[in-house]
Amino acid sequence: MTSHANPDQQIGILRETIVALVRSDGPDLSARQLAVLLTVYLGEGPHTVRGLAADLNVSKPAITRALDRLGELDLARRKVDPADRRSVLVQRTPKGTTFLRDLRNVMVEAAKGTAEVRLLPAQGNGEPALRAV
């Protein structure tokens, strides 16, 4: 995605990306779930429920609900911190990494304005993936 995009172009890229997500047979993530996912995948770890709540300025129960959904979809997982069993670490998953990679590709194509962006089934595993066509 280009850093030279003006605010209207950025909103257009966001719209195209969200439309691709809505049209897909893939996971239907809320804004909060997507924010948690992006924070986990784009920020330096390790990530904890407490840390995510502070970063996003939302309650720990809200983070827990978002992580419940991300866990159901295998986009992120929780693990007890072996150094402090009272703390829960949030980990990335291969499926979440693929989701983020595909999301980036859709955003790049939307920024170029050269392709209709939508989600198509991934090759091989049958799971939906973001693709520019």
Secondary structure by P-SEA (a helix, b strand, c coil): ccccccaaaaaaaaaaaaaaaaacccccccaaaaaaaaaaacccccccaaaaaaaacccaaaaaaaaaaaaaaccbbbbcccccccbbbbbccaaaaaaaaaaaaaaaaaaacccccccccccccccbbbbcc
